Amino acid sequence: MRRIRNGFRRTKLVRGLVSKKPGSVVRKRIEPVVFREWLRSGRQTRVTKALIKFASQFHGSPKEIVEDVILRLDSFDAVEVSDAVLKKLYAKRSADDIVRTKTILKGDADAFKKHGIAGCLDECLVLCTVLRIHGVPAKFTRILDHSQVVFWNGSRWWLADPFWDIVRALSVNELAKHQSKMSAKRKTYAEGLDAWDIGIHSINDFFKYGRAGPSA
């Protein structure tokens, strides 16, 4: 292994799941061992043929992939459903379900007023999966009642927020605050492989990490 510019060591070459040329396999370098956890699939972000096909449409740097995925997600159907339907479906679908149906679940007027669900959880599940398929470490995160994605761009952690169309670098202070919120007696921040990995399994877990506003 050799040392690279950012001070980390490269791991051995592994086979990637996405290629610039359809039908071929590209050998990719994955990030240092410390990031391997964030290249794994969770139960909701398990890689399928449909997800590989979807991910193969995106190319470029991690930031460019994120921006393009967010744009594509904007073209999915935003399906407004009642509170009763949300109780059955919220946090129940996988990234594969979302991509296959091209739908993002949102609460109707009454459900939105009660929970503030606007589709972020669905969007972040898809974004995390696409990034990992491209060999980019990605965390599914929850701050209060809002879902976001934190990804590694090769030299530092960046934030991606599909709901607010935000893609930016995270400062050292922000990362430190996240860690303190995770270790606090009353957690207001969590990070994992997907929603189920951080304990969000249904609408009953919506405010598990606190309450902010309409977004998740």
C-alpha positions, -999 to +999 in steps of 0.1 A: +000+000+000+011+035-007+003+068+011-018+093-008-020+130-006-046+133+021-025+112+045-045+080+044-034+047+030-050+031-001-065-003+003-062-030-024-081-027-057-116-041-057-141-046-084-167-019-088-203-023-096-206+005-121-187+010-154-185+038-179-189+012-205-221-009-202-214-046-197-178-042-184-165-041-149-143-013-136-116-018-109-120+009-083-099+020-054-119+022-022-112+046+005-092+037+036-103+010+060-119+035+083-145+043+056-153+007+047-183+007+071-199+034+049-196+014+017-217-014+031-254-019+023-280-018+049-313-038+047-330-008+030-301+001+008-293-034-005-279-032-040-301-047-067-300-048-105-325-020-107-303+002-085-271-006-104-289+004-137-302+036-121-267+044-107-250+038-140-266+070-154-244+092-131-208+100-136-181+124-124-169+135-089-189+126-058-202+161-057-214+159-093-230+126-087-249+139-057-261+170-076-273+149-106-291+124-084-309+152-065-320+166-099-332+131-110-351+126-077-370+159-084-385+141-115-400+113-094-437+115-086-443+131-052-473+111-039-493+128-012-509+102+011-530+103+042-518+097+077-534+063+077-513+053+046-482+068+061-486+045+091-484+016+067-457+028+044-434+054+062-399+040+065-411+006+052-398+009+016-363+002+004-342+022-021-351-005-047-388+001-041-384+038-045-364+036-077-386+009-093-418+029-086-402+063-091-423+077-062-415+098-032-440+096-003-452+128+012-480+136+037-512+152+024-523+185+040-535+169+073-506+144+075-481+171+067-495+193+095-492+165+120-458+150+110-442+173+084-433+145+061-420+158+028-400+129+013-365+134+026-362+099+040-370+083+007-346+106-012-317+100+012-321+062+009-317+064-028-288+089-027-268+068-001-272+037-023-261+053-055-230+068-038-220+035-024-224+017-057-199+043-071-175+035-043-182+067-023-186+062+015-220+076+025-239+079+058-276+081+062-281+107+089-309+121+110-308+155+128-340+160+148-368+149+124-349+156+092-330+131+070-297+140+053-267+123+037-230+128+047-205+116+020-168+114+016-155+134-015-119+120-013-105+146+012-133+155+036-169+149+046-197+168+027-234+173+035-261+165+010-297+177+017-320+167-012-350+186+004-332+219+006-310+212-025-278+217-004-244+202-012-215+216+007-184+207+028-188+201+065-165+220+089-145+203+117-168+221+142-199+207+126-185+172+126-176+176+163-211+188+171-226+158+154-205+135+175-215+153+207-252+151+198-248+113+192-233+108+226-257+131+245-282+117+270-310+128+247-297+121+212-307+146+185-284+132+158-278+097+144-259+082+115-261+047+100-264+027+068-301+036+064-332+045+084-337+010+099-300+010+109-306+040+132-339+027+146-365+044+123-389+016+113-422+033+112-441+066+116-439+060+154-402+066+152-405+099+133-396+121+163-371+096+177-343+122+176-364+153+183-387+177+166-378+205+142-402+211+113-416+199+080-388+180+062-384+143+067 
